[in-house]
Amino acid sequence: DEKPISELIGFHLEKQNYQIKFSYDGESAIQEIEHWLPDLILLDVILPDINGLELLKRFRSKHTNESLPVIMVSAFDDVDSIAKCIQLGAQDYLPKPINGTVLLAKVVSSLERKLLREREKELVNELHIQATTDQLTGIANRRVIFDTIQNASVREKRKDYKPFMIIIFDIDFFKNVNDTYGHAGGDEILKSFATLLNTEISEPNQVGRIGGEEFLAILYIDEDTAETFIKDLINKIQKNSVEYENQTINISSNISECSFRVALKDEVFHKLHHVN
């Protein structure tokens, strides 16, 4: 709330090309953050309307320390005051009078920690995607699908049991596709086929690629409706086609056939549907 101090802080930070916005009371700060979430807040403990610690609590109710770091600014430099700020979610504490070197060091440190945490989250997310997703088609990979089958089988012995069926889609003679259109053309067919299956087989069901031209779906469906579902799915596969290098590749006719092997509960039986 002290403009000379705010201007001094702004002077030091703008020299380092930081973009600065000022609010001289708590209500203005709340309204400002609703429209423009900053990377870092410097928050005075004493404000004319809302106590800075109360304002910090409000910020923490909506934003974590990782997403919105806050450095408290105050003339109170005793250990208890600093500990209180940290306890309420402040990342750091800047004492008055403001020292430009200390100010920049704390700002840089807070922003670096924020960026590092964001990068860590991105890396974790990337690793998770790589571990669970088939890179070519973008659907679940072999590991995820087999884990899902195992979990579904375990549930059979519990009260939350749901009947489920397993369908394996095997695009036969896929080598002919690669020989005719090249591997790039084959990849387009695999991606198109995966997109079709992923569209038709929605949650809580799951579909994934288990290798080569083989796909597997887990459907929480009873035996009475299974045949109707499969026929409808075959019909949609027959109508599916891929545009590749100004050519229309009809999956059902050019690939020759798709075979579906169905397993329900503890019994495993086979149904083979030829797509001509």
N, C-alpha and C positions, 0 to 999 in steps of 0.2 A: 504493500500500500504506500510505500515511500518512493515517490517518483525519482528522486536523485539516485537512490540505490538501484532501482530498476534500470535507469538509463546507464548507470555504470556497468551493470551486468550485461545489458544489451550491447554496449560499446565493445566490451571484451569479446563477446560471442560473435557479433557481426563481423569483426575483424577476421574471424576464422571461417567466414562464409556460412554461419548457421542462420537459418531463417527463424526469426523471433516474433512472437506475438505476446502482448501484455494484457493482463487483466488486473485491475486494482482493487477488486473485492471478490468475495467468494461466489456470489450469484453470477457475476459476469464470467468467472472462470468455468462454472458449470455449463452455462449456455455456450461458451466458446468451444468446450470440449465435445459437446453434442454435435457440433457442426464440423469440427476439425480436430481429429485426434492427433496429438503431437507424439513425437518420439521420446520426449523427456519433459518433465515438469519441474520447475524450481518453485517451491511453495513456501511462502512466509508463514511462520507459526502464528503471528498476530495479524489479524485482518479486521477491518472495520465492522463487518457484518457476521461472518462465520469464522469460528476458530479454525486455524489451519489444520489442527489435528482432526477436527470433525470433518473438514473438507477432505482430508486424506482418507478417512473411513468411507466417505461416499464414493470416492474414486475406486477404492479397493472393493466395494460392493459390486462394481461392474467390470473392473479391469484388474488383472493380476499384476504382480510386480514385474513379471516377464514382459507383458504386453505394454505396460505403461509405467516405466520407472519414475520415481519421484525423489527429488533431493529437497529436504527441508532446509529452510534458511531462517536463522534466528540469532539474536544476540545472546540467547541463553546457551552457554557452552558447557554446562555441567553434565556429568555422566548420566544422571537420572533422566534429564530432558532428552538427551540423545538416545538413550535406551528406549524411552517411551515412543519416540518417532520410529525407530527401527522395529519395535514390537508391533506398531500399527501398520507397518508395511512400507515404510520409507526405505529406499535403497541406500541413501547416504545422507549426510548432514553437513551443511555449509555454515560456518559461524560468521557473524558480523563482527567487525567491519570486513567487507569483502576484499579478499586478496586475489588479484587477477590470475596469478599462477595456480593457486589452489583451486579456484573456480574452474579453470580450463581442465586441470588434471581430473577433477571429479566428474565433469561433464563428459570428457573423452572416455573415462573408465566406465561410466554408466552406459553410454551408447555402445561401446565395444562389447560389453557383456550382453546387452540386448541383441545386437547383431549376431553374436556368437550363438546365443540360444536359439535365435530364429534359424540360423544355418544348421544347427544341430537337429532341429525339428524337421527341416527340409531333408536332411540326409537320412534321418530315421524313416521318414515317409517314403523316400526313394527306395531305401533298402526293403521296406515292407512291400512296396509295389513289385520290386524285382523278385522277392521271395514268394509272392503269392499270385503273380500274374503271368500269363503266357505273353511273351514280348511281342510276338507277331500279331496275335488276334485281340489282345487286350482283355480276354476273359480269364477265369480262374485257371491255374495250371494244375498239373498232375498231382502235386503234393497236397494242394488245398482240397481237390476233389476226393482223393483217397482218405484224407482226414475227415471230411464230411461224411463219407460212407461209414467210416469206423464209428463216428459219433452217433449216426443214425442207428447203427446196429446195436450199440450199447443201450440206446434209449428203449429198444424193444423189451428189455428186461425190467424197465422201470414203469412207473405209473404214467409218465408223460409220453408214453409210446405213441408214435404216429405211423400208420402204414406208409411204406414208401416203395418206390420202384426205381430200378436202375436201367437206363437205356444207353446202349453204346451205339454210336453212329460211326460207321466205317465207310468212308468213301472209297469204293473199290476202283481198281485200275487208275489210281491217281498218278501213277508213273506216266501214263499216256498223256495226261494233261501237261506235266512238266516237259515231256518230250516234244509236244506239239507247240506249246506257248512259252516254254522256258519256265524257270523257277519263279520269275517275277509274276508270270501269269498264274502259276499255281498258288502263289502267296495271295493273290487277289481273290481267288476262289475260296481259299481257306478263311480269309478275313470276312468275305461275304457270307459264307456258311455259318461262321461263328456269330456274326451280327444277327442273322436270322434266328438262330437258336437262342441267343441271349434275349432277343425281343419276345419270342414266343414262350420262353421258359423264365418266368419272373419269380422274384422272391415270394415265399421262402424256399422255393425250388432253386436249384443251382446247376449250371452247366459249365463245363471246362474242357480244355484240350488236354488229352493224356499222351499225345505223341503222334508225330507225323500227320496223317489225315484222320486220326481217330479222335472222337469227341465223346464225352460221357455226361449224362444228365442224371440228377437225382431229383425225383418227383415225389412229393408227399401226396400220394393219390391212391385211391383204392382200386382193386382189380376190376370192379364193375365199369368204371369210367376210363380205364386205361386204353382199351382198344379204340374207343371213339377219339380219344386224344391223339393217339398215334396216327390214325387215319387222317385226321385233320392236319397234323404236322407234316405227313408225307405229301399231302396235297399242296401245302405251301412250299415245300422243298421243290416239288415238280415245277412250280411256277417261278422259281428263283433263277435269275440269270445275272451274269457279270459282264459289264462293258470293259473290254481291255483292248487297247490299241486299235480302236475303231472296229472291233469285232464283238459280237454278242455271243458269250459262252453260256449255254444253257446247262446248268449243273446236272439236272436229272437226265438229260439225253446224252450229253457228251461224256459224263462220268460213268454212265451205264447203270449203276445201281447203288443204293445205300442199304445196308443191312442193319437191323435193329434187334439186339438181343435183350430180352427183358428178364429181370429177376425181381421177384416179389416175396417179401417176408423171408422165411427160411428155405423156401422152395425155389430152385433155379430151373427155369424152363426157357425155351428158345422160340422166338417168333421171327421169321425172316420175311420181310416185305420187299419185293422187288419193285424198284421204280424204273419203269421203262421209258 
